[in-house]
């Protein structure tokens, strides 16, 4: 039986530095290129992008979105107002609680979101194209290990990907 060695503090610090250098850069570059190069879609701010993503993932109220984005209700409301004006998000009254407003993507909003997800995938694929199958498998294995190290953390309601339903964009 082989004993698993515990990583040294120095090695963990190096891993953490690389993680925080890499992940924000990858996510920011992918999102930026997706937002800039989508001529057939409305120009969205990063905040609006996140709101569409979270609505697509199931966040269906202003308070859900505020929790996901960790911002105030008025700030989210302003962004949602803009998305409603663009025809990407709709508000409807909850039939069970007439005081509650339910948010959903409109058909146009779903189409725009789906195109952005496709564009994100294409950008990611283009950036990763030079890697070998083994290198990509190594990255996947490393990310799976990282996820499993943090997977016992409670996920917020509809803010995190929790299965095949969600797009990783």
C-alpha positions as CSV (number, residue, x, y, z in Angstrom):
1,X,0.0,0.0,0.0
2,X,1.5,3.3,-1.1
3,X,1.2,6.2,1.3
4,X,0.0,9.5,-0.1
5,X,2.5,12.2,0.6
6,X,1.2,15.5,1.9
7,X,2.2,18.5,-0.2
8,X,4.6,20.9,1.5
9,X,3.4,24.4,2.4
10,X,5.8,25.9,-0.1
11,X,4.4,23.7,-2.9
12,X,0.9,24.6,-1.9
13,X,1.8,28.3,-2.0
14,X,3.2,27.9,-5.5
15,X,0.1,26.1,-6.6
16,X,-2.1,28.9,-5.1
17,X,0.0,31.6,-6.9
18,X,-0.3,29.8,-10.2
19,X,-4.0,29.2,-9.7
20,X,-4.7,32.9,-9.0
21,X,-2.5,34.0,-11.9
22,X,-4.1,31.5,-14.3
23,X,-7.9,31.3,-13.6
24,X,-8.8,35.0,-13.6
25,X,-6.7,35.5,-16.8
26,X,-8.4,32.6,-18.6
27,X,-11.9,33.6,-17.6
28,X,-11.3,37.3,-18.2
29,X,-9.8,36.8,-21.6
30,X,-12.4,34.4,-22.7
31,X,-15.3,36.6,-21.6
32,X,-13.7,39.7,-23.0
33,X,-13.2,38.1,-26.4
34,X,-16.7,36.7,-26.3
35,X,-18.3,40.1,-25.5
36,X,-16.1,42.0,-28.1
37,X,-16.4,39.6,-31.0
38,X,-20.2,39.0,-30.9
39,X,-21.3,41.4,-33.7
40,X,-24.7,39.9,-34.1
41,X,-25.6,40.3,-30.4
42,X,-26.1,43.3,-28.2
43,X,-23.1,44.8,-26.4
44,X,-23.2,43.5,-22.9
45,X,-21.3,44.6,-19.9
46,X,-19.5,42.0,-17.8
47,X,-22.2,42.4,-15.1
48,X,-25.0,41.8,-17.7
49,X,-23.1,38.8,-18.9
50,X,-23.1,37.4,-15.4
51,X,-26.8,38.1,-14.9
52,X,-27.7,36.3,-18.1
53,X,-25.5,33.4,-17.0
54,X,-27.1,33.2,-13.6
55,X,-30.6,33.4,-14.9
56,X,-29.8,30.6,-17.3
57,X,-28.6,28.6,-14.3
58,X,-31.8,29.1,-12.5
59,X,-31.5,32.3,-10.5
60,X,-35.0,33.7,-11.0
61,X,-35.3,36.7,-8.7
62,X,-33.5,40.0,-8.0
63,X,-32.5,38.7,-4.6
64,X,-31.1,35.4,-6.1
65,X,-29.0,37.5,-8.5
66,X,-27.8,39.9,-5.8
67,X,-26.7,36.9,-3.7
68,X,-24.9,35.3,-6.7
69,X,-23.1,38.5,-7.6
70,X,-22.7,39.7,-4.0
71,X,-24.0,43.1,-4.8
72,X,-26.9,45.3,-3.7
73,X,-30.5,44.8,-4.8
74,X,-30.6,48.3,-6.4
75,X,-27.4,47.6,-8.4
76,X,-28.8,44.3,-9.8
77,X,-32.2,45.9,-10.5
78,X,-30.5,48.6,-12.7
79,X,-28.7,45.9,-14.7
80,X,-31.9,43.8,-15.0
81,X,-33.8,47.0,-16.1
82,X,-31.3,47.4,-18.9
83,X,-31.6,43.8,-20.0
84,X,-35.4,44.0,-20.0
85,X,-35.1,47.1,-22.2
86,X,-32.9,45.2,-24.6
87,X,-35.5,42.4,-24.7
88,X,-33.2,39.8,-23.2
89,X,-34.9,39.3,-19.8
90,X,-38.6,39.3,-18.9
91,X,-40.3,39.8,-15.6
92,X,-43.5,37.9,-14.7
93,X,-45.6,37.8,-11.5
94,X,-45.3,34.6,-9.5
95,X,-48.7,32.9,-9.7
96,X,-48.2,31.5,-6.1
97,X,-47.1,34.9,-4.6
98,X,-48.4,37.9,-6.6
99,X,-45.8,40.1,-4.8
100,X,-42.9,38.1,-6.2
101,X,-41.4,38.8,-9.6
102,X,-39.9,35.9,-11.6
103,X,-37.0,36.6,-14.0
104,X,-36.4,34.6,-17.1
105,X,-34.5,34.9,-20.4
106,X,-36.7,35.8,-23.3
107,X,-36.4,33.8,-26.5
108,X,-34.0,36.5,-27.7
109,X,-32.1,36.4,-24.5
110,X,-31.8,32.6,-24.6
111,X,-30.6,32.9,-28.2
112,X,-28.0,35.6,-27.3
113,X,-26.8,33.5,-24.3
114,X,-26.5,30.3,-26.4
115,X,-24.5,32.1,-29.0
116,X,-22.2,33.5,-26.3
117,X,-21.7,30.0,-24.9
118,X,-20.8,28.7,-28.3
119,X,-18.5,31.6,-28.9
120,X,-16.8,31.0,-25.5
121,X,-16.3,27.4,-26.4
122,X,-14.8,28.3,-29.8
123,X,-12.4,30.8,-28.1
124,X,-11.4,28.3,-25.5
125,X,-10.8,25.6,-28.2
126,X,-8.7,28.0,-30.3
127,X,-6.5,28.9,-27.3
128,X,-6.1,25.3,-26.3
129,X,-5.6,23.9,-29.8
130,X,-1.7,23.8,-29.6
131,X,-1.8,21.4,-26.6
132,X,-1.5,17.6,-26.9
133,X,-4.2,15.2,-25.8
134,X,-2.0,14.2,-22.9
135,X,-1.6,17.9,-21.8
136,X,-5.3,18.5,-22.0
137,X,-6.0,15.3,-20.0
138,X,-3.4,16.5,-17.4
139,X,-5.2,19.8,-17.1
140,X,-8.6,18.1,-16.7
141,X,-7.2,15.8,-14.1
142,X,-5.7,18.7,-12.2
143,X,-8.9,20.7,-12.3
144,X,-10.9,17.7,-11.2
145,X,-8.5,17.3,-8.2
146,X,-8.9,21.0,-7.4
147,X,-12.7,20.7,-7.6
148,X,-12.8,17.7,-5.4
149,X,-10.6,19.5,-2.8
150,X,-13.2,22.3,-2.6
151,X,-16.4,20.3,-3.5
152,X,-17.4,19.9,0.1
153,X,-18.0,23.6,0.3
154,X,-21.7,24.5,0.3
155,X,-22.8,25.8,-3.1
156,X,-25.0,28.8,-3.3
157,X,-28.6,28.3,-4.5
158,X,-28.4,28.8,-8.3
159,X,-25.0,30.5,-8.5
160,X,-22.7,27.5,-9.1
161,X,-22.7,24.9,-11.8
162,X,-24.0,21.6,-10.4
163,X,-24.5,19.4,-13.4
164,X,-25.0,19.0,-17.1
165,X,-27.8,21.6,-17.2
166,X,-25.3,24.5,-16.8
167,X,-23.0,26.0,-19.3
168,X,-19.5,26.6,-18.2
169,X,-19.1,30.1,-19.6
